[in-house]
Amino acid sequence: MLNTQLYFDEIYANKDDPWGYEQRWYEQRKRHICLSVLLKPHYQQALEIGCSNGVFSEALAARCDQLLCLDGHFKAVDLARQRLAAYSHVEVQQAWVPTQLPHQSFDLIIVSEILYYLDTVALDEVMTWLNKHLIPGGTLLCCHWRHSIEGFELDGNLVHQHLQQLNLDHYLTVKDPDFLIDVWSNASINLAQQEGLV
């Protein structure tokens, strides 16, 4: 398996937006879909694992009272901090998954395009953490690219198959040809029930 640090050193070498988050309609559309399937209009304490340069974080910030954004690579963290500097309720930290995940719990956790860089042991550690740190009534959203990534053990399909073992209530799946989105809830009733529609 590739060395993750070296892999991201190469990805970010002389590039501030290596995946084209700002230019590609594919990325814009995926962000809109992720935001649209969240189960609440607003969250109190949110966590984004794998924030990269903060493009999605900026959109997510409007939906949260407090937002903590994590990324392992120093350049991604620097870029995200620059982008989000005007948002006093947003904090960006450098942290590697799963060893440096925070101790606090959250009512929204976003895990996007990061878990296929792990091996299955580390993925299990993340899942254990997720089961413990999503508060009652909270939402977990995971989104991953479905195509293979050369040099790594997992892909998005395998990651999301593994995530089905979470001890949370699975709410929905969006199965795009290119990416998967799964949403879990730490509540026992669906949105229509919560709003008295059924």
PECOR-V706376 format. One record per pair of residues at least 4 apart in sequence whose ideal C-beta (glycine too) atoms are under 6 Angstrom apart, sorted by the first residue. I is the first residue (numbers start at 0). J is the second residue. If there is no record, write none. Layout:
BEGIN
i = [I & I]
j = [J & J]
END
This chain:
BEGIN
i = [0 & 1 & 1 & 3 & 7 & 7 & 10 & 11 & 15 & 16 & 16 & 16 & 19 & 20 & 20 & 24 & 30 & 30 & 33 & 36 & 37 & 38 & 38 & 38 & 41 & 42 & 42 & 42 & 43 & 43 & 44 & 44 & 44 & 45 & 45 & 45 & 46 & 46 & 46 & 47 & 47 & 47 & 48 & 48 & 49 & 49 & 49 & 50 & 50 & 50 & 50 & 51 & 52 & 52 & 52 & 53 & 53 & 53 & 53 & 55 & 56 & 56 & 57 & 60 & 60 & 60 & 65 & 66 & 67 & 68 & 68 & 69 & 69 & 70 & 70 & 71 & 76 & 76 & 79 & 79 & 80 & 83 & 94 & 95 & 97 & 97 & 97 & 100 & 104 & 104 & 106 & 106 & 107 & 108 & 108 & 109 & 110 & 111 & 112 & 114 & 114 & 115 & 115 & 115 & 115 & 115 & 115 & 115 & 116 & 117 & 117 & 118 & 122 & 126 & 128 & 130 & 133 & 133 & 133 & 135 & 136 & 137 & 138 & 139 & 140 & 141 & 141 & 142 & 143 & 143 & 143 & 144 & 144 & 145 & 145 & 145 & 145 & 145 & 147 & 153 & 153 & 155 & 159 & 159 & 165 & 167 & 167 & 168 & 169 & 170 & 170 & 170 & 171 & 172 & 173 & 188 & 188 & 191 & 191 & 192]
j = [152 & 6 & 150 & 116 & 11 & 72 & 17 & 74 & 78 & 20 & 21 & 52 & 23 & 26 & 54 & 28 & 55 & 58 & 142 & 182 & 138 & 138 & 184 & 190 & 62 & 63 & 106 & 107 & 64 & 106 & 65 & 105 & 106 & 63 & 66 & 107 & 67 & 105 & 108 & 56 & 68 & 109 & 69 & 110 & 111 & 112 & 113 & 56 & 68 & 70 & 79 & 75 & 75 & 78 & 79 & 57 & 79 & 82 & 83 & 59 & 68 & 83 & 82 & 66 & 86 & 89 & 88 & 89 & 90 & 79 & 91 & 92 & 94 & 75 & 76 & 95 & 91 & 93 & 83 & 91 & 91 & 89 & 99 & 99 & 121 & 124 & 125 & 128 & 132 & 134 & 134 & 137 & 138 & 133 & 139 & 140 & 141 & 142 & 143 & 122 & 158 & 143 & 148 & 151 & 153 & 154 & 155 & 158 & 151 & 121 & 122 & 152 & 161 & 165 & 132 & 166 & 137 & 139 & 185 & 185 & 186 & 185 & 184 & 183 & 182 & 162 & 181 & 180 & 155 & 158 & 179 & 155 & 178 & 155 & 156 & 177 & 178 & 179 & 154 & 157 & 158 & 179 & 179 & 181 & 183 & 183 & 185 & 184 & 183 & 182 & 183 & 184 & 182 & 181 & 180 & 192 & 193 & 196 & 197 & 197]
END
